[in-house]
């Protein structure tokens, strides 16, 4: 279950040199090619919506807090959508897009006091994005895999339950007003990240559930007036992308298993 982490950490010097090899950034930009029309449409629709939200927010004489939350949210949202669409299309661009989006979303989430989302993005950046950037399997051998037996279901379900219990315990020591949902969102994020790094099609189960909980959290922050609608819209788009990504990953896994 943790073989991908072990492989990357054991070969870190070699894998690190591969990142900035000659022609690396040209190769990286080519990872944006060959996507489905649906994915390109999702990226474009999100960009248009985010531009509209940012312009209308800035024209409405927002507070300085909301202004910066909107600006950070704009960049974070567009990069995040690029990241998840990259995952759906098995594209190596997802690592860098995810890492950059994490920086902006963390800034916006901190302004909105959405601490669960801050921790979630840190988890994505450290335990998913960096490893996707470094791991050759996410650069040269991206293909959907399936659980091999019922034991895989038990392992990942146990991991999710343990993660939720630990996060819930830690967050209970704070004044988190959304203890249940925040801890659930983070546990789903951890489980989805682990499944994604291992190229499992089942990753979309926690992704879809996590999208739903994140939508609820950002809607709550938005209603309080501490968050821009940008990231709320983004998680709605994540949900649509997760449904389409799930279809494609499951289809590919079934074809490979024939």
N, C-alpha and C positions, 0 to 999 in steps of 0.2 A: 504493500500500500504506500510505503514511503520510499520506494526504490528510486523514483525520479529525483528526489531531494538528495539521496545518497550519491547517485551517479553524478549530479552536477557539482556537489561539494567536493567529491573525490577527484574530479577533473577540472576544478575551478581555474587553475592557471591556463590550461589548454583552451577551455571553452571561452575564457575571457578574451584571449587573443583573437578568437574567431569573430568577435563582435566588430572590431574595427579593422578587419581585413580589407584588402584592396577591393573596391567596388561594392562594399557592404551597403552603403546608403542608396546606391543605384538599385541594387537587388531589393532593398527594403521598400523602395517606392513602387517597384514592380509588383509587390505583394498586394497592391490596391487594384490590380487588374484581374479580370476573369471572374468577378463576383456576379451573383445573381442580380437580375433587374430589381427584385424586391429589396435587396440590401442597399443598392444605390438609391432607390426611392426613399428608403427609411432615412439614410444619411441626409439626403436633400431636404426632405420634409422637416426633419429635425432642425437643420440649419435655418430654414425659413422661419419656423416657429420661434427659434431662439433669437433670431434677429428682431422679430416683431416684439417679443417680450422685452428684450433689452432696450430697444428704442422707446417703447411706450413707458417703461419703468423710468428711464432717464429723463423723459420729457415731463413726467409727472411730479417733478421736484421732490425726489425721494430723500429720506434721511441719508446721512453719510454711510451709516451702517448698511442700509438696504442697497445703496448705490454700489458699494464694494461687493456685497453678497451677489448682486446681479451680474457684475462684471466677471467675478471669479466663476460664478455658476454658468455663464455663457460659454467660456472656454472649456470648463470641466465637462459640461454637458455634450458639446460637440465632439470632444476627444473620446468621451466615454462611449458614445454611440458608435463612433468609428471602431473602437475596441471590440464591442460586443458583436458588431457586424463582421469584424475580422474573425472572431471565434466561430461564428456560424458558418463562414466560408473557409474554415481551416486555413487562415492566413496568418503568417508570422508577424504581421503589423500589429497584432493585438497587444503584444508585450509592451512596446514603446508607447502606443496610444493609451494603454491602461495606466502606465507609470506616470505619464504627463498629466492625464486626467485626474489621477489621484491627488496630485499637488493642488490643483484648482478646486476640486470638490472638498478636500479637507479644509481649505481656507473658507469656502462658502458655508460649509457645515458648522465650522467653529463659530462663525458669526451668528448662525441661527441657533447655536447651543444644541445642535443635533449631534451629541457626542458619540452615539452609537455609529453614526455614519462616518465620523472621523476615524474611529477604531476600525470600522469595516474597510475603509479605503487604505489604511495603513497595512491591514492584513493582506489586501489585494496586492499592494505594491511590493511588500517584502516577501510574501509566501507564494505569489502567483506571477506577477508581472516580471520581476527580476529573473525568476527561474524559467519563464517562457522565453525571455530574451536569450538566456544562456544555454538552454537545453537544445541540442541539435535535433532532437525528435520533434520539437516545435518549429524547426526551421527547414528540415529536409525530409522528414518522415511523418507528416501529419495525416493521420487517418483515424476514423472512428473505431473504437473498440467497445466490446460488450462485456458485462460481467460473465465470468466463466462458470459460476455455480452459485447456489443459494448462500454459500459461505461468504461471498463478496457482499451480498446484501446485509448479512449480519455484521460484518466488519465495519462497513461504512455507516450503518445505522447506529452501531455502538459508538463509533467516533462522534457522530452527530449528538447523541444523547449525552456523552461525556462532555463535549464542548459546551453544550447548552447549560449543563449543570454548573460547570466551572465559571462560565461567563455570568450566569445568573447570580452565583454566589458573590463574585467580585463586584458586580453592579449593585447588589443589595447593600453594599457597604457605602454607597454613594446616595445622593438625593435624586437619583434618576426617576423622573415622573412616569416613564414608560418602561418600567423594568421588564415586564413580560415580553413586550414586542421588541425592545432593543436587544435583549439577550437572544431571542429567537432569530432575529435578523442576522446577528453576528454568527450564530451557530450554523445557519444555513449558508452564509458566505464562506465560512471555513470549509464546510463539507463540499460545497460546489467548487471551490478553488482546488481542493485536493483531487476531486474527480476530474476536473478539467486538465490539470497538469498530467494526469495519467491517461488522458485522451479517452475517457469513458463517456459513452453516449448518455449514461444515466445522470450526468452532471446537470442536465436540464430539469430534473425534478426539483432539486434545491434552488436552482436559478429561478424557475417560475414562482415557487413559493416565496423566495426572497424578494422578488420583484413586487409581489402583492403586499408584503409587510412594509417594504420601503415606501411604496406609494402611500400607505396609511400614515407612516411617520412624517413624510414630507407634507402631506395634506394638513396634518395637525400643526406643523410648524408654520405653514403658509397661512392658516386661519388665525394663528396668533400674531401674524404680521412680522415675524422675525426671519422669514425666508422668501426668496424670489420664487415665482412659479416655474422658473427654468428647470430646476432639478426634479420638480414634481412631474412636469411634462416628459422629462428625460426618462424617468422610471416607467412612465406609461409606454413610451416607445421601447424601452428595454423589454417590457412584457410582451409586446407584439413580436419583437425580434426573437425572444426566447421560444415562443411558440413555433416560429418558422425554423429557427435553428434546430429545435428538437426534431422536427420532421426530417430535415436533411441529414442530421447525424444518425438518426435511427434507420433511415433508408440506406445510408452508406454502410452502416454496421451489418445490416441484414444481407446486403449484396456481398460483402467480404466473407460472411459466414456460409455462403452457399457452396 
